[in-house]
Amino acid sequence: MKRIIVLRRIFLVFAVALAATLVLAGPVHATWQWVHGHSGHIEYKDRYTNANRFEFGWGLDFILNSGTFNWVHIAVPTIASPTQGARYVKVRFYTGSVDAWVSAIHIYDGVNKVKVLEGSWSNGYKTVTVDLGSVRSFTYGLGVSVQIKAGVESMSHRFIFVGAGANFVKK
């Protein structure tokens, strides 16, 4: 009988400790919001042929004309709250060769440009993380604009956009 009482007390202490941990920990305050690549919009319609642009279940796929540049704009679902914001934004894409590359990623809050990241990403699948430097609220919607370029070499100028997302956290 003493053994049952001891086991009940141990169980009670364990249950109280578990409940206290769950209550005091609170909810998780980080949420990645993603949008699929086929939601991207190509800015200059005359710099690719319609026969070379496809929106598939797995992304936006097109071939940029040689010697041109373009922009792909992606609207990321946004938690517009003064108590939450994002520090990291990710873009996942593919380029068909070293002669097709992403040269810049711009992050917007509505019409306000808040970050510019320049580089040269090419030749395969890449995931680029843009660090905004601190947790920033997005009042008017988070937009991602990706500048792409195609050289003049006889290589693939194919681009695939898989998706873009932002990690929203409590400020």
DSSP file with accessible surface (Angstrom, degrees, kcal/mol):
  #  RESIDUE AA STRUCTURE BP1 BP2  ACC     N-H-->O    O-->H-N    N-H-->O    O-->H-N    TCO  KAPPA ALPHA  PHI   PSI    X-CA   Y-CA   Z-CA
    1    1 A M     >        0   0  173      0, 0.0     4,-1.8     0, 0.0     5,-0.1   0.000 360.0 360.0 360.0 -41.2    0.0    0.0    0.0
    2    2 A K  H  >  +     0   0  178      1,-0.2     4,-2.3     2,-0.2     5,-0.2   0.871 360.0  55.9 -61.0 -37.1    2.9    2.4    0.8
    3    3 A R  H  > S+     0   0  193      1,-0.2     4,-2.5     2,-0.2    -1,-0.2   0.895 105.4  50.6 -64.5 -39.9    4.4    1.7   -2.5
    4    4 A I  H  > S+     0   0   87      2,-0.2     4,-2.4     1,-0.2    -1,-0.2   0.918 110.1  50.2 -64.7 -41.7    1.2    2.7   -4.4
    5    5 A I  H  X S+     0   0   71     -4,-1.8     4,-2.2     2,-0.2    -2,-0.2   0.928 111.1  48.9 -63.4 -41.7    1.1    6.0   -2.4
    6    6 A V  H  X S+     0   0   76     -4,-2.3     4,-2.4     1,-0.2    -2,-0.2   0.935 111.4  49.2 -64.1 -44.8    4.7    6.7   -3.3
    7    7 A L  H  X S+     0   0   97     -4,-2.5     4,-2.5     1,-0.2    -1,-0.2   0.899 110.2  51.5 -63.0 -39.0    4.1    6.0   -7.0
    8    8 A R  H  X S+     0   0  178     -4,-2.4     4,-2.6     1,-0.2    -1,-0.2   0.909 110.2  48.9 -64.2 -41.3    1.0    8.3   -6.9
    9    9 A R  H  X S+     0   0  170     -4,-2.2     4,-2.5     2,-0.2    -2,-0.2   0.903 111.1  49.4 -65.5 -42.0    3.0   11.1   -5.4
   10   10 A I  H  X S+     0   0  105     -4,-2.4     4,-2.5     2,-0.2    -2,-0.2   0.931 112.7  47.9 -61.3 -45.5    5.8   10.7   -8.0
   11   11 A F  H  X S+     0   0  141     -4,-2.5     4,-2.8     2,-0.2    -2,-0.2   0.919 111.4  50.5 -62.0 -43.0    3.2   10.7  -10.8
   12   12 A L  H  X S+     0   0  110     -4,-2.6     4,-2.6     2,-0.2     5,-0.2   0.927 111.0  48.1 -62.5 -44.5    1.6   13.8   -9.3
   13   13 A V  H  X S+     0   0  101     -4,-2.5     4,-2.5     2,-0.2    -2,-0.2   0.932 113.2  48.5 -62.1 -44.0    4.9   15.6   -9.1
   14   14 A F  H  X S+     0   0  129     -4,-2.5     4,-2.6     2,-0.2    -2,-0.2   0.932 112.0  48.7 -61.3 -45.9    5.8   14.7  -12.6
   15   15 A A  H  X S+     0   0   36     -4,-2.8     4,-2.6     2,-0.2    -2,-0.2   0.911 112.4  47.9 -63.1 -42.0    2.3   15.8  -13.9
   16   16 A V  H  X S+     0   0   90     -4,-2.6     4,-2.6     2,-0.2    -1,-0.2   0.929 112.7  48.9 -65.8 -42.5    2.6   19.2  -12.1
   17   17 A A  H  X S+     0   0   52     -4,-2.5     4,-2.2    -5,-0.2    -2,-0.2   0.921 112.6  47.8 -63.2 -43.0    6.1   19.7  -13.4
   18   18 A L  H  X S+     0   0   87     -4,-2.6     4,-2.3     2,-0.2    -2,-0.2   0.936 112.8  48.2 -64.2 -45.4    5.0   18.9  -17.0
   19   19 A A  H  X S+     0   0   51     -4,-2.6     4,-2.5     1,-0.2     5,-0.2   0.918 111.5  50.1 -61.8 -43.4    2.0   21.2  -16.8
   20   20 A A  H  X S+     0   0   44     -4,-2.6     4,-2.7     1,-0.2     5,-0.3   0.913 109.9  51.2 -63.0 -40.2    4.1   24.0  -15.4
   21   21 A T  H  X S+     0   0   89     -4,-2.2     4,-2.0    -5,-0.2    -2,-0.2   0.931 112.1  46.0 -62.6 -45.6    6.6   23.6  -18.2
   22   22 A L  H  X S+     0   0  119     -4,-2.3     4,-1.1     2,-0.2    -2,-0.2   0.901 115.8  45.5 -66.2 -39.8    3.9   23.7  -20.9
   23   23 A V  H  < S+     0   0  115     -4,-2.5    -2,-0.2    -5,-0.2    -1,-0.2   0.929 116.8  43.4 -69.8 -45.0    2.2   26.7  -19.3
   24   24 A L  H  < S+     0   0  148     -4,-2.7    -2,-0.2    -5,-0.2    -1,-0.2   0.804 107.0  60.4 -74.2 -27.9    5.4   28.7  -18.7
   25   25 A A  H  < S-     0   0   76     -4,-2.0    -1,-0.2    -5,-0.3    -2,-0.2   0.872  89.2-167.9 -68.7 -36.0    7.0   27.9  -22.1
   26   26 A G     <  -     0   0   40     -4,-1.1    -2,-0.1    -5,-0.2    -1,-0.1  -0.048  35.4 -36.8  72.7-180.0    4.1   29.6  -24.0
   27   27 A P        -     0   0   93      0, 0.0     2,-0.3     0, 0.0    -4,-0.0  -0.346  67.2 -98.6 -75.4 157.5    3.5   29.2  -27.7
   28   28 A V        -     0   0  127      1,-0.1    -2,-0.0     2,-0.1    -3,-0.0  -0.557  30.2-157.7 -72.6 135.5    6.2   29.1  -30.3
   29   29 A H        +     0   0   77     -2,-0.3   141,-1.1   141,-0.1     2,-0.4  -0.094  59.5  90.9-112.6  35.8    6.7   32.5  -31.9
   30   30 A A  E     +A  169   0A  48    139,-0.2     2,-0.4     2,-0.0   139,-0.2  -0.996  44.6 171.8-131.5 128.5    8.4   31.7  -35.2
   31   31 A T  E     -A  168   0A  60    137,-3.1   137,-3.1    -2,-0.4     2,-0.5  -0.964  23.1-146.5-138.9 119.1    6.5   31.0  -38.3
   32   32 A W  E     -A  167   0A  95     -2,-0.4     2,-0.5   135,-0.3   135,-0.2  -0.744  15.2-161.1 -81.7 125.1    7.9   30.5  -41.8
   33   33 A Q  E     -A  166   0A  53    133,-2.8   133,-2.1    -2,-0.5     2,-0.3  -0.957  15.5-177.6-107.3 122.7    5.5   31.9  -44.4
   34   34 A W  E     -A  165   0A 113     -2,-0.5     2,-0.4   131,-0.2   131,-0.2  -0.864  17.9-161.4-121.6 153.3    6.2   30.6  -47.9
   35   35 A V  E     -A  164   0A  25    129,-2.6   129,-1.9    -2,-0.3     2,-0.1  -0.983  30.5-110.9-129.7 144.9    4.8   31.1  -51.3
   36   36 A H  E >   -A  163   0A  69     -2,-0.4     3,-1.9   127,-0.2   127,-0.3  -0.404  24.0-118.0 -76.0 151.5    5.2   28.7  -54.2
   37   37 A G  G >  S+     0   0    0    125,-2.7     3,-2.3     1,-0.3   126,-0.2   0.787 107.7  70.0 -60.4 -30.4    7.4   29.7  -57.2
   38   38 A H  G 3  S+     0   0   72    124,-0.3    -1,-0.3     1,-0.3   124,-0.1   0.639  88.1  68.4 -69.4  -4.1    4.6   29.5  -59.7
   39   39 A S  G <  S+     0   0   46     -3,-1.9    -1,-0.3     2,-0.1    36,-0.2   0.522  77.7 112.2 -85.1  -7.2    3.2   32.6  -58.0
   40   40 A G    <   -     0   0    0     -3,-2.3     2,-0.4   121,-0.1    34,-0.2  -0.332  58.3-144.7 -68.8 149.3    6.1   34.7  -59.4
   41   41 A H  E     -F   73   0B 116     32,-2.4    32,-2.8    19,-0.0     2,-0.5  -0.967   6.5-138.7-118.3 132.6    5.5   37.4  -62.0
   42   42 A I  E     -F   72   0B   2     -2,-0.4    30,-0.2    30,-0.2     3,-0.1  -0.759  12.1-153.5 -90.9 128.1    7.9   38.2  -64.7
   43   43 A E  S    S+     0   0   79     28,-2.8     2,-0.9    -2,-0.5    -1,-0.1   0.963  79.0  47.6 -70.7 -55.9    8.2   41.9  -65.3
   44   44 A Y    >   -     0   0   75     27,-0.3     3,-1.3     1,-0.2    -1,-0.2  -0.773  62.7-173.4 -96.7 105.1    9.3   42.3  -68.9
   45   45 A K  G >  S+     0   0  109     -2,-0.9     3,-0.7     1,-0.3    -1,-0.2   0.701  79.5  62.3 -71.3 -19.8    7.1   40.1  -71.0
   46   46 A D  G 3  S+     0   0  120      1,-0.2    -1,-0.3     3,-0.1    -2,-0.0   0.441  87.0  73.7 -87.5   3.9    9.0   40.8  -74.2
   47   47 A R  G <  S+     0   0   57     -3,-1.3    18,-2.9     2,-0.0     2,-0.3   0.240 102.1  33.5-105.2  12.6   12.3   39.2  -72.9
   48   48 A Y  E <  S-B   64   0A  11     -3,-0.7     2,-0.4    16,-0.2    16,-0.1  -0.954  86.7-110.2-151.8 159.2   11.1   35.6  -73.1
   49   49 A T  E >   -     0   0A  63     14,-0.5     3,-2.3    -2,-0.3    14,-0.3  -0.766  22.5-126.0 -95.2 144.7    8.9   33.8  -75.6
   50   50 A N  E >  S+     0   0A 130     -2,-0.4     3,-1.4     1,-0.3    -1,-0.1   0.817 111.1  62.4 -56.8 -30.0    5.5   32.6  -74.4
   51   51 A A  E 3  S+     0   0A  75      1,-0.3    -1,-0.3     3,-0.0     0, 0.0   0.692 102.6  52.2 -68.7 -15.7    6.3   29.2  -75.6
   52   52 A N  E <  S+     0   0A  53     -3,-2.3    11,-1.1    11,-0.1     2,-0.5   0.133  92.7  86.3-106.5  18.8    9.2   29.2  -73.1
   53   53 A R  E <   +B   62   0A  59     -3,-1.4     2,-0.4     9,-0.2     9,-0.2  -0.975  50.3 168.9-126.1 125.8    7.2   30.1  -70.0
   54   54 A F  E     -B   61   0A  94      7,-3.3     7,-3.0    -2,-0.5     2,-0.6  -0.992  26.4-154.4-137.7 139.9    5.4   27.6  -67.8
   55   55 A E  E     +B   60   0A 107     -2,-0.4     5,-0.2     5,-0.2     2,-0.2  -0.953  31.1 174.3-111.6 107.4    3.7   27.6  -64.4
   56   56 A F  E >   -B   59   0A  79      3,-2.9     3,-1.2    -2,-0.6   -18,-0.2  -0.597  48.9-100.8-105.7 172.0    3.9   24.1  -63.1
   57   57 A G  T 3  S+     0   0   66      1,-0.2   -19,-0.1    -2,-0.2     3,-0.1   0.730 124.5  47.7 -62.8 -20.2    2.9   22.5  -59.8
   58   58 A W  T 3  S-     0   0  120      1,-0.3     2,-0.3   -21,-0.1    -1,-0.2   0.412 123.3 -65.2-105.1   1.7    6.6   22.6  -58.9
   59   59 A G  E <   -B   56   0A   0     -3,-1.2    -3,-2.9   -22,-0.1     2,-0.5  -0.904  61.0 -49.9 151.0-176.3    7.4   26.2  -59.9
   60   60 A L  E     -BC  55 161A   0    101,-1.9   101,-2.5    -2,-0.3     2,-0.4  -0.874  51.6-175.7 -96.8 124.2    7.8   28.9  -62.5
   61   61 A D  E     +BC  54 160A  11     -7,-3.0    -7,-3.3    -2,-0.5     2,-0.3  -0.983  15.3 139.7-130.1 123.4    9.9   27.7  -65.4
   62   62 A F  E     -BC  53 159A   0     97,-2.5    97,-3.2    -2,-0.4     2,-0.5  -0.982  44.0-120.6-156.5 167.6   11.1   29.8  -68.3
   63   63 A I  E     - C   0 158A  66    -11,-1.1   -14,-0.5    -2,-0.3     2,-0.3  -0.967  26.5-141.8-117.2 121.3   13.9   30.6  -70.7
   64   64 A L  E     -B   48   0A   1     93,-2.5   -16,-0.2    -2,-0.5     3,-0.1  -0.597  28.5-104.9 -81.1 140.7   15.2   34.2  -70.7
   65   65 A N    >   -     0   0   56    -18,-2.9     3,-1.3    -2,-0.3    85,-0.2  -0.367  47.0 -92.0 -64.5 144.7   16.3   35.6  -74.1
   66   66 A S  T 3  S+     0   0   71      1,-0.2    86,-0.2    86,-0.1    85,-0.2  -0.228 107.1  16.2 -57.6 140.6   20.0   35.9  -74.6
   67   67 A G  T 3  S+     0   0   49     84,-1.6     2,-0.2    83,-0.5    -1,-0.2   0.652 105.2 106.2  73.3  17.8   21.7   39.1  -73.7
   68   68 A T    <   -     0   0   37     -3,-1.3    82,-2.6    83,-0.3     2,-0.3  -0.746  52.7-148.5-122.0 171.1   18.7   40.4  -71.6
   69   69 A F  E     + G   0 149B  70     -2,-0.2     2,-0.3    80,-0.2    80,-0.2  -0.870  18.2 172.9-129.3 167.5   17.8   40.9  -68.0
   70   70 A N  E     - G   0 148B   0     78,-2.3    78,-2.7    -2,-0.3     2,-0.4  -0.947  25.0-119.3-160.0 175.8   14.5   40.7  -66.2
   71   71 A W  E     - G   0 147B  33     -2,-0.3   -28,-2.8    76,-0.2     2,-0.5  -0.987  11.1-158.2-127.3 140.4   12.9   40.8  -62.8
   72   72 A V  E     -FG  42 146B   0     74,-2.4    74,-2.9    -2,-0.4     2,-0.5  -0.985  15.0-157.8-116.1 125.7   10.7   38.1  -61.1
   73   73 A H  E     -FG  41 145B  57    -32,-2.8   -32,-2.4    -2,-0.5     2,-0.4  -0.901  10.2-176.4-110.2 132.0    8.5   39.5  -58.4
   74   74 A I  E     - G   0 144B   4     70,-3.1    70,-2.9    -2,-0.5     2,-0.6  -0.994  16.5-147.5-130.7 127.1    7.1   37.3  -55.6
   75   75 A A  E     - G   0 143B  75     -2,-0.4    68,-0.2   -36,-0.2    89,-0.1  -0.849  16.8-152.4 -95.1 119.7    4.6   38.4  -52.9
   76   76 A V  E     - G   0 142B   5     66,-2.3    66,-0.7    -2,-0.6    89,-0.1  -0.772  28.2-103.2 -92.4 133.4    5.3   36.5  -49.6
   77   77 A P        -     0   0   54      0, 0.0     2,-0.4     0, 0.0    89,-0.2  -0.358  49.0-150.6 -54.5 130.9    2.3   36.0  -47.2
   78   78 A T        -     0   0   44     61,-0.0     2,-0.9     2,-0.0    -3,-0.0  -0.906  23.6-145.7-119.7 135.7    2.9   38.5  -44.5
   79   79 A I        -     0   0   38     -2,-0.4     2,-1.3     2,-0.1    59,-0.5  -0.871  23.7-162.0 -91.8 102.2    2.1   38.7  -40.8
   80   80 A A        +     0   0   68     -2,-0.9    59,-0.1    57,-0.1     5,-0.1  -0.691  38.1 129.8 -91.5  86.5    1.4   42.5  -40.6
   81   81 A S    >   -     0   0   29     -2,-1.3     3,-1.2     3,-0.4    57,-0.2  -0.999  60.9-137.0-140.3 138.9    1.7   43.0  -36.8
   82   82 A P  T 3  S+     0   0  109      0, 0.0    55,-0.1     0, 0.0    -1,-0.1   0.691 108.4  52.9 -69.2 -13.7    3.7   45.5  -34.8
   83   83 A T  T 3  S+     0   0   82     87,-0.1    88,-2.9    -3,-0.0     2,-0.3   0.461 109.6  51.6 -99.4  -2.4    4.7   42.7  -32.4
   84   84 A Q  E <   +D  170   0A  46     -3,-1.2    -3,-0.4    86,-0.3    54,-0.3  -0.955  59.9 151.3-131.9 154.9    6.0   40.4  -35.1
   85   85 A G  E     -D  169   0A   0     84,-2.4    84,-3.3    -2,-0.3     2,-0.4  -0.943  34.8-106.0-163.7-178.0    8.5   40.7  -37.9
   86   86 A A  E     +DE 168 136A   0     50,-2.5    50,-2.3    -2,-0.3    82,-0.2  -0.947  20.9 173.9-124.9 143.4   11.0   38.9  -40.1
   87   87 A R  E    S+     0   0A  84     80,-0.9    45,-3.3    -2,-0.4     2,-0.4   0.641  73.2  50.3-110.5 -33.0   14.8   39.0  -40.1
   88   88 A Y  E     - E   0 131A  88     79,-0.5    79,-2.1    43,-0.2     2,-0.4  -0.921  56.9-177.2-117.0 135.1   15.4   36.3  -42.7
   89   89 A V  E     -DE 166 130A   0     41,-2.1    41,-3.7    -2,-0.4     2,-0.4  -0.985  11.9-159.8-124.8 136.1   14.0   35.9  -46.2
   90   90 A K  E     -DE 165 129A  68     75,-3.0    75,-2.4    -2,-0.4     2,-0.4  -0.928   8.2-168.9-120.6 145.2   14.8   32.9  -48.4
   91   91 A V  E     -DE 164 128A   0     37,-2.1    37,-2.7    -2,-0.4     2,-0.5  -1.000   5.8-162.2-130.0 130.1   14.6   32.5  -52.2
   92   92 A R  E     +DE 163 127A  86     71,-2.8    70,-2.1    -2,-0.4    71,-1.5  -0.962  27.3 143.8-115.4 126.4   15.0   29.1  -53.9
   93   93 A F  E     -DE 161 126A   0     33,-2.4    33,-2.9    -2,-0.5     2,-0.4  -0.928  35.6-134.4-151.6 174.3   15.7   29.0  -57.6
   94   94 A Y  E     -DE 160 125A  54     66,-2.5    66,-2.1    -2,-0.3     2,-0.4  -0.989   9.4-164.7-136.2 140.4   17.5   27.2  -60.4
   95   95 A T  E     -DE 159 124A   0     29,-1.2    29,-2.6    -2,-0.4    64,-0.2  -0.983  20.8-135.9-124.6 146.1   19.6   28.5  -63.3
   96   96 A G  S    S-     0   0   15     62,-2.2    60,-0.3    -2,-0.4     2,-0.3   0.608  75.1 -14.0 -77.6 -14.7   20.5   26.4  -66.3
   97   97 A S  S >  S-     0   0   11      3,-0.4    26,-1.5    61,-0.2     3,-1.2  -0.960  77.5 -82.7-166.2-177.1   24.2   27.3  -66.6
   98   98 A V  T 3  S+     0   0   82     -2,-0.3    59,-0.1     1,-0.2    -2,-0.0   0.620 122.0  65.1 -75.8 -11.0   26.9   29.8  -65.6
   99   99 A D  T 3  S+     0   0   21     57,-0.3    52,-3.0     1,-0.1     2,-0.4   0.266  97.0  60.4 -95.4  10.2   25.5   32.1  -68.4
  100  100 A A  E <  S+H  150   0B   0     -3,-1.2    23,-0.7    50,-0.2    -3,-0.4  -0.969  74.3 158.6-134.8 119.3   22.2   32.5  -66.6
  101  101 A W  E     -HI 149 122B  61     48,-2.3    48,-2.7    -2,-0.4     2,-0.5  -0.957  45.3-119.8-145.1 158.3   22.4   34.1  -63.1
  102  102 A V  E     +HI 148 121B   0     19,-2.5    19,-2.1    -2,-0.3    46,-0.2  -0.867  29.4 177.9 -93.1 127.4   20.6   35.9  -60.4
  103  103 A S  E     +     0   0B  13     44,-2.3    16,-1.9    -2,-0.5     2,-0.3   0.627  58.5  10.7-109.7 -17.2   22.4   39.2  -59.8
  104  104 A A  E     -HI 147 118B   2     43,-1.1    43,-2.7    14,-0.2     2,-0.4  -0.982  49.2-156.4-160.5 150.2   20.3   40.9  -57.1
  105  105 A I  E     -HI 146 117B   0     12,-2.7    12,-2.6    -2,-0.3     2,-0.4  -0.995  16.2-167.0-129.2 123.0   17.5   40.3  -54.6
  106  106 A H  E     -HI 145 116B  20     39,-3.2    39,-2.8    -2,-0.4     2,-0.5  -0.926   6.2-154.2-111.6 137.1   15.5   43.3  -53.3
  107  107 A I  E     -HI 144 115B   0      8,-2.6     7,-3.0    -2,-0.4     8,-1.4  -0.936  15.5-168.8-111.8 132.7   13.1   43.1  -50.3
  108  108 A Y  E     -HI 143 113B  58     35,-2.8    35,-2.3    -2,-0.5     2,-0.6  -0.906  27.2-155.7-122.2 148.6   10.2   45.5  -50.1
  109  109 A D  E >  S-HI 142 112B   7      3,-2.9     3,-2.1    -2,-0.3     2,-0.3  -0.933  82.2 -56.4-112.8  97.2    7.6   46.5  -47.5
  110  110 A G  T 3  S-     0   0   33     31,-2.5    33,-0.1    -2,-0.6    31,-0.0  -0.505 122.6 -17.7  62.9-123.7    4.9   47.7  -49.8
  111  111 A V  T 3  S+     0   0  132     -2,-0.3     2,-0.6    -3,-0.1    -1,-0.3   0.525 118.3  99.3 -89.5  -4.0    6.6   50.3  -52.0
  112  112 A N  E <   -I  109   0B  81     -3,-2.1    -3,-2.9     2,-0.0     2,-0.5  -0.740  68.2-141.8 -91.2 118.2    9.5   50.8  -49.6
  113  113 A K  E     +I  108   0B 108     -2,-0.6    -5,-0.3    -5,-0.2     3,-0.1  -0.654  25.3 172.5 -76.4 124.5   12.7   49.0  -50.5
  114  114 A V  E     +     0   0B  40     -7,-3.0     2,-0.3    -2,-0.5    -6,-0.2   0.611  59.2  17.2-111.7 -15.0   14.2   47.8  -47.2
  115  115 A K  E     -I  107   0B  75     -8,-1.4    -8,-2.6     2,-0.0     2,-0.4  -0.972  51.5-165.2-159.6 140.6   17.2   45.6  -48.3
  116  116 A V  E     -I  106   0B  61     -2,-0.3     2,-0.5   -10,-0.2   -10,-0.2  -0.999   7.9-174.3-126.3 127.0   19.3   45.0  -51.4
  117  117 A L  E     -I  105   0B  50    -12,-2.6   -12,-2.7    -2,-0.4     2,-0.3  -0.989   8.1-167.4-121.3 120.6   21.5   41.9  -51.7
  118  118 A E  E     +I  104   0B 150     -2,-0.5     2,-0.3   -14,-0.2   -14,-0.2  -0.812  26.9 115.4-107.4 149.6   23.8   41.7  -54.8
  119  119 A G  E     -     0   0B  32    -16,-1.9     2,-0.3    -2,-0.3    -2,-0.0  -0.934  59.1 -96.9-176.9-161.7   25.7   38.7  -55.9
  120  120 A S  E     +     0   0B  85     -2,-0.3     2,-0.5     2,-0.1   -17,-0.2  -0.781  37.8 172.1-148.2  97.4   26.0   36.2  -58.7
  121  121 A W  E     +I  102   0B  56    -19,-2.1   -19,-2.5    -2,-0.3     2,-0.3  -0.941  20.6 134.7-112.8 123.1   24.2   32.9  -58.2
  122  122 A S  E     +I  101   0B  25     -2,-0.5   -24,-0.2   -21,-0.2   -21,-0.2  -0.909  27.1  58.0-153.0 175.9   24.1   30.5  -61.1
  123  123 A N  S    S-     0   0   93    -26,-1.5     2,-0.2   -23,-0.7   -27,-0.2   0.956 100.9  -9.8  62.8  63.9   24.5   26.9  -62.4
  124  124 A G  E    S-E   95   0A  18    -29,-2.6   -29,-1.2   -27,-0.2     2,-0.3  -0.675 104.2 -21.4 121.2-170.9   22.0   24.8  -60.6
  125  125 A Y  E     +E   94   0A 113    -31,-0.2     2,-0.3    -2,-0.2   -31,-0.2  -0.581  60.3 177.4 -78.3 136.4   19.7   25.0  -57.6
  126  126 A K  E     -E   93   0A  70    -33,-2.9   -33,-2.4    -2,-0.3     2,-0.5  -0.986  23.4-157.6-137.0 146.7   20.4   27.6  -55.0
  127  127 A T  E     -E   92   0A  69     -2,-0.3     2,-0.5   -35,-0.2   -35,-0.2  -0.983  18.2-165.8-121.7 115.1   18.8   28.8  -51.8
  128  128 A V  E     -E   91   0A  10    -37,-2.7   -37,-2.1    -2,-0.5     2,-0.5  -0.897   5.6-154.1-105.3 128.7   19.8   32.3  -50.9
  129  129 A T  E     -E   90   0A  64     -2,-0.5     2,-0.6   -39,-0.2   -39,-0.2  -0.901   4.2-155.2-103.1 125.7   19.1   33.7  -47.4
  130  130 A V  E     -E   89   0A   0    -41,-3.7   -41,-2.1    -2,-0.5     2,-0.6  -0.895   6.5-153.1-100.7 119.4   18.7   37.5  -47.1
  131  131 A D  E     -E   88   0A  60     -2,-0.6   -43,-0.2   -43,-0.2   -44,-0.0  -0.838   4.7-162.7 -93.4 117.4   19.6   38.7  -43.6
  132  132 A L  E     -     0   0A  24    -45,-3.3    -1,-0.1    -2,-0.6   -44,-0.1   0.508  38.4-120.2 -78.5  -4.8   17.7   42.0  -42.9
  133  133 A G  E    S+     0   0A  47    -46,-0.3     2,-0.3     3,-0.0    -1,-0.1   0.024  83.7  15.7  92.2 -30.5   20.0   42.7  -40.0
  134  134 A S  E    S-     0   0A  72    -48,-0.2     2,-0.4   -47,-0.1   -48,-0.1  -0.961 100.6 -71.7-160.9 168.4   17.3   42.8  -37.4
  135  135 A V  E     -     0   0A  47     -2,-0.3     2,-0.4   -50,-0.1   -48,-0.2  -0.577  56.4-169.5 -72.1 123.0   13.7   41.7  -36.9
  136  136 A R  E     -E   86   0A  83    -50,-2.3   -50,-2.5    -2,-0.4     2,-0.2  -0.965  18.3-130.5-122.7 131.4   11.6   44.1  -39.1
  137  137 A S        -     0   0   17     -2,-0.4     2,-0.6   -52,-0.3   -52,-0.2  -0.523  13.4-148.6 -74.3 146.3    7.9   44.6  -39.2
  138  138 A F        +     0   0    1    -59,-0.5     4,-0.2   -54,-0.3     3,-0.1  -0.916  21.7 171.2-119.1 101.5    6.2   44.5  -42.6
  139  139 A T  S    S+     0   0   86     -2,-0.6    -1,-0.1     1,-0.2   -59,-0.1   0.848  77.5  33.4 -79.7 -34.7    3.2   46.8  -42.5
  140  140 A Y  S    S-     0   0  169      1,-0.2    -1,-0.2   -28,-0.1   -30,-0.1   0.266 123.9 -73.1-111.9   9.6    2.3   46.8  -46.2
  141  141 A G        -     0   0   26     -3,-0.1   -31,-2.5   -32,-0.1     2,-0.6   0.162  44.7 -97.2 105.8 136.2    3.3   43.3  -47.4
  142  142 A L  E     -GH  76 109B   4    -66,-0.7   -66,-2.3   -33,-0.2     2,-0.4  -0.768  40.7-174.5 -89.9 121.9    6.6   41.6  -48.0
  143  143 A G  E     -GH  75 108B  19    -35,-2.3   -35,-2.8    -2,-0.6     2,-0.5  -0.933  11.5-158.9-117.1 141.4    7.7   41.6  -51.6
  144  144 A V  E     -GH  74 107B   1    -70,-2.9   -70,-3.1    -2,-0.4     2,-0.5  -0.985   7.2-171.4-119.1 123.5   10.7   39.9  -53.1
  145  145 A S  E     -GH  73 106B  10    -39,-2.8   -39,-3.2    -2,-0.5     2,-0.5  -0.977   4.8-164.6-117.1 127.2   12.1   41.1  -56.4
  146  146 A V  E     -GH  72 105B   0    -74,-2.9   -74,-2.4    -2,-0.5     2,-0.5  -0.948   9.3-147.3-117.3 120.3   14.8   39.0  -58.1
  147  147 A Q  E     -GH  71 104B  37    -43,-2.7   -44,-2.3    -2,-0.5   -43,-1.1  -0.758  20.4-172.5 -86.6 130.4   17.0   40.4  -60.9
  148  148 A I  E     -GH  70 102B   0    -78,-2.7   -78,-2.3    -2,-0.5     2,-0.3  -0.894   4.7-166.0-123.1 152.1   18.0   37.8  -63.4
  149  149 A K  E     -GH  69 101B  74    -48,-2.7   -48,-2.3    -2,-0.3     2,-0.4  -0.986   8.7-157.6-138.9 148.9   20.4   38.0  -66.4
  150  150 A A  E     - H   0 100B   5    -82,-2.6   -83,-0.5    -2,-0.3   -50,-0.2  -0.994  14.7-147.8-125.9 130.2   21.2   35.9  -69.4
  151  151 A G        -     0   0   12    -52,-3.0   -84,-1.6    -2,-0.4   -83,-0.3   0.014  26.2-108.2 -79.1-165.7   24.5   36.2  -71.2
  152  152 A V  S    S+     0   0  113    -86,-0.2   -86,-0.1   -85,-0.1    -1,-0.1   0.354  76.2 115.5-110.5   2.7   25.1   35.7  -75.0
  153  153 A E  S    S-     0   0  117      1,-0.1     2,-2.2   -54,-0.1   -86,-0.1  -0.309  81.9-103.1 -70.8 160.3   26.9   32.3  -74.9
  154  154 A S  S    S+     0   0  131    -88,-0.0     2,-0.3    -2,-0.0    -1,-0.1  -0.454  85.5 109.9 -83.4  66.8   25.4   29.2  -76.4
  155  155 A M  S    S-     0   0   94     -2,-2.2     2,-0.2   -56,-0.1   -58,-0.1  -0.837  79.0 -69.3-133.0 172.9   24.3   27.9  -73.0
  156  156 A S        -     0   0   51    -60,-0.3   -57,-0.3    -2,-0.3   -59,-0.1  -0.426  33.4-175.0 -69.6 133.1   21.1   27.3  -71.2
  157  157 A H        +     0   0   12     -2,-0.2   -93,-2.5   -61,-0.1     2,-0.3  -0.165  37.1 140.7-115.9  35.8   19.3   30.5  -70.0
  158  158 A R  E     -C   63   0A  82    -95,-0.2   -62,-2.2   -58,-0.1     2,-0.4  -0.593  30.8-168.9 -84.0 140.2   16.6   28.5  -68.2
  159  159 A F  E     -CD  62  95A   0    -97,-3.2   -97,-2.5    -2,-0.3     2,-0.4  -0.984   6.7-172.5-128.2 139.3   15.3   29.8  -64.8
  160  160 A I  E     -CD  61  94A   4    -66,-2.1   -66,-2.5    -2,-0.4     2,-0.6  -1.000   9.2-157.5-128.4 129.2   13.1   27.9  -62.3
  161  161 A F  E     +CD  60  93A   0   -101,-2.5  -101,-1.9    -2,-0.4   -68,-0.2  -0.948  12.2 177.6-107.6 118.7   11.7   29.6  -59.3
  162  162 A V  E     -     0   0A  46    -70,-2.1  -125,-2.7    -2,-0.6  -124,-0.3   0.847  54.8 -62.7 -87.4 -42.4   10.8   27.1  -56.6
  163  163 A G  E     -AD  36  92A   4    -71,-1.5   -71,-2.8  -127,-0.3    -1,-0.3  -0.961  35.1-129.0 171.2 172.9    9.6   29.5  -53.8
  164  164 A A  E     +AD  35  91A   0   -129,-1.9  -129,-2.6    -2,-0.3     2,-0.3  -0.987  26.9 168.4-144.9 147.9   10.2   32.4  -51.4
  165  165 A G  E     -AD  34  90A   0    -75,-2.4   -75,-3.0    -2,-0.3     2,-0.3  -0.978  21.1-144.2-156.1 166.0    9.6   32.7  -47.7
  166  166 A A  E     -AD  33  89A   0   -133,-2.1  -133,-2.8    -2,-0.3     2,-0.9  -0.988  20.5-127.8-137.3 145.8   10.2   34.7  -44.6
  167  167 A N  E     -A   32   0A  29    -79,-2.1   -80,-0.9    -2,-0.3   -79,-0.5  -0.826  25.9-159.7 -96.1 103.7   10.6   33.7  -41.0
  168  168 A F  E     +AD  31  86A   0   -137,-3.1  -137,-3.1    -2,-0.9     2,-0.3  -0.737  18.3 170.6 -89.0 128.9    8.2   35.7  -38.8
  169  169 A V  E     -AD  30  85A  33    -84,-3.3   -84,-2.4    -2,-0.5  -139,-0.2  -0.871  40.7 -87.4-131.8 164.5    9.1   35.9  -35.2
  170  170 A K  E       D   0  84A 121   -141,-1.1   -86,-0.3    -2,-0.3  -141,-0.1  -0.514 360.0 360.0 -72.3 137.0    8.0   37.8  -32.1
  171  171 A K              0   0  129    -88,-2.9    -1,-0.1    -2,-0.2   -35,-0.0  -0.438 360.0 360.0 -79.4 360.0    9.8   41.1  -31.7
